[in-house]
Structures are given as structure tokens and as C-alpha cells.
Amino acid sequence: MKKHIVCIGDSNTHGYCADPSDCADGGIRFNEEERWTCRLQAALGSDYLVTEEGLSGRTTVFPDPLHESMDALGCIYALLKSHEVVDLLVIMLGTNDVKERFGANASCIAIGMERLVRKAQSVDCWGGKAANILIVCPPVILSEMEMAPCGVPMGKGCVEKSRELPRYLEATAKLVGAHYVDAAGCEFNRVDGMHLTRRGHAQLAELVGGLVPTLLG
């Protein structure tokens, strides 16, 4: 059986494109040659199966009063069981958790990640092996977000909390026994300041792809 990698994330895993001119199809979603999950699949080859589970607006554990079913905690069991056997779970969340309406600072967001990871570790989907989880810290939100239309509902303080998140998520990974990587070098666009460019998707695929052989052996 192929090594199965499940990637759970938000709009950056779904492939949302804030700048249609950056997308080959000119739409709002990068295509299968552009999205980081698809590029990861292509790079790893036929011995691996990469499954993308990206939802725009998804948080770690915070229910959104404006949109239903946004917290990963509420669906993680079903997602993992539906894709078992899972050899590696990649979680890239945190960007939406900084929204003002959730009232959570970077430390609390990391506690949410801890809760989510511990839930994933408890799910019987690992084929009798220990849970194997990689936490990917999203790139820091750029100041352009505050001037973009999406910046108003995001609220105040998002950029500052985003900047603090890496050190807390790294500590969380150590606490729960998960792997960790910071996607800081992956390019965010200058339109809304919080979504990967086509180049950023390629960079993230390369970053995660370089780790997979050591994480799966």
C-alpha cells in the first residue's frame, strides 16, 4: 500500500488565489499543477498518496459564529477515519485563529493546536503504529492584510499575533511529540497579505517534500 499523507489546513491548503493573474487558469483557486499538495504528490511519486483537506476559514479549535463547521477539532475524527490508514498527518493552521472575533492570543492558539493534535493522536487510524504528525506554522501575515477588504472582518491585532505564533507552535510540537517546520520562507501575496502565491505553493511543497523521507523512512 502507498504511504498515505493527509494534509489538513485552511484556504492555503485548499489553494485559494487572491490574485487571479498569479493563477494559470485566472480563477480563485490554483490548479492541480500549482497547489502545494498536488506538487508534493508529483514530487514524491507513485509510492505516496497525498490527500488534501483544505477549507477556507478553518481554525484549529475555535467555532466561528459567522460560518459553520470551521473548527478542525469538530471534524478531525471523521477526516482521519475516512482516510485511514494514515502514515503522516500534516496540519497547517493558525492564520484564521488570529481573527479578532475569537479573542485568542498566540499562546491560546497554540493551546488549541495542542488539543487538536492530541485528538488526532487518539484516533485509531494509524495502522497500529504511533501517530505521525507534522505541524507546519503558516507564514506570518503581512501588513497588506490590514488594508485589504478582508482585513476588516479579520479585525485588529492579527499581524501581531501571527508574528508571535511560530515560537508557541514550535513549543507545542515539542510538548505533544509532533514534528515541526516553519513555513516562513514561503511567499505570501501582496494583495491580501495572507495567501500563498504560486511561488509560495512551490516553496511549501519543496519544504514539506524534503522532510517526508525522514518522517516516513
N, C-alpha and C positions, 0 to 999 in steps of 0.2 A: 504494500500500500504506500502511496505517496506520503511524504511528510506534509502535514496539514498546518498551515499558518492562518489564523483568524485575526483580522485587523479591525478593531473596534475604534471608532472615532466620530468626529463631527463632520462639518462641511468640508474640511480639508482631507478627510478620507473619502467622503462622497465625491469630491472633485469639483466643488463649486469654483467657477471662474468669474471673478469680479470685473475683469477686463476682457470683453469678448474678442478684442483684437489680439489677445495673447493666446487664444484658443483656436486650433486649426479649423474647427467647424463653426467658429464665430458665435457659439452659444454660451449658455451659462454653466455648462459642465464640460470639463476636459474629457476628451475621448479615451478609448482604451489604449491608445499609444502614448498618452500623456499622463494619465493618473499614476500616482506613485505606487499604488497597489498593483496595478497592471504591469508597470515597468519592473516592479520587483518580481512578479511572476515570470516575465520574459527573461530576466537576468538569471534567475535560479534554475529555470528549465523544467523539464518534464518529470523530474523526481520530486517536485514540490507542487502543492496545491495552495494557492493564496486566495483566501476568501475575504472580500471587503464588506464591512458592515458599518458604513458611514451614514450619519444622519445630521443634517444641518440643524444647529442649535443644541445638539446633545451635550449634556453635562455629565459629571461623574455620578452624583447622588441627589442633586437638587431638583425637585419637581418645579416645572415652570408654570406659573399661574396664567400665562398667556397662551401657551402651546402644550398640547397633551403629549404624554409618553416621551419626554425628553431626557429623563434621567437613565443612565446606563444601568444603575443598580436594579431598576424595575424590570429590565429585560435580559440581564446578563445570563441568568439561568437558562432561559429558553434559547437564547442565541447559542450558547455553548453546547447545550444538549442537542440542538438541531444540527450542529456541525461536528459532533464527535465522530471519530476520535481526534482530539486536538493535540498537536505536538508543540505549538507555540502560539501564545496569545499576545498580540501587540496592541497596547492601549495608548492612544494619543488623544488625550482630553485635557481640559483645563481652560481653554480660551473662552468658552461660554460661561464657565463658572465665575469669571470675574465680573459679570454683569452686576450693576448696582442693585437691581431688584432682589438679588439673592442675599445680599448683605454679608458675604463671606470674604474674609481676608485670605491672603495666600496660605497662611498656616491652616486655616479651616478647609480650604480647597484640598490641600494635601491630606488632611484627615479624611476627607471624602474619598480621595484616591485610595487611601489605606483600606477603608471599608469596602470599596469596590473590588480591590484586589483580593482581599480576604474572602469575599463572597465567591469570586471566580476560583480561588484555590479550593473551596469546599465542594464545588460541583464535580460530580462523577462523570468526567468527560475526557480524562487524561490517559485512558487505556491502561490503568494500573500503575502508571508512572507518576512521579511527583509533578505538580503543576509547574509549568514553564512559562513565565510571563515577562514581557519586556515593556517597561514604561517609557514612552517617548514624551519628553517635555516639549510642547509646541514652541516655535519661535516667539520671541517677545513681540507683543502688539506694538505697531508703530504709531507715532503721534498723528499720522494722517487719519486714523480712525476717528479721532475727535471732531474732525472737520467733515467727515463723510456723512451721508444721510443715515447710515446705520449706527452712527455714533450716538445719536440722540436716545434711541431705546437701549443701547448698551449702557448708557449712564456714565456717571462720574467715577474716576478712580481706577478705571480698567487698565490703563497703561502702567500705572504704578504697581498694581497687584500682579500684573503679568511679569514685570521685571523681577519681582521677588519670588516668583513661583519655582524657578529651577532649583534653588538650594533646598526648598522644602520638599519638592518631589524627589530629589536625589536622596534625601534623608529617609523619606518614606520607602523608597525602593530597598534601602538597606534594612529598614525595620521589618519589612514583610518578606524579605528574601527574594525580591524580584530583580531582574536586570534593569539597567537604566542607561538611557542615552539622551543627550540634549540636542535638539534639532536647531539650535541657534544659528547655524550657518546656512540654513535652508531659506531661500529668498521669499519674503512676503512682498505683495504688490504695493504700489504707492497710490492706489485708488481708494481702498478702504483700510489698508494697513494691517489686515489680519487674515488674509488668504494667500495661499501659496501661488506663485507664478508657475508657468510651465517649467521654467528652470528650477524653481523650488521643488516641484514634484520630482524632477530628475535627481536633484541633490538628495532628497529624502530617500528615494528608492536606493540610491547608491549607499547612503549611510546605513540603512537597515540591512540591505543586502550584504554588506561587508561583515555584519555581525552574525548573520544567520548560521554560517558554517560552525562558528564557535559555540552557538547556543543549541544547535541540534546535533552536532557531531557527525 
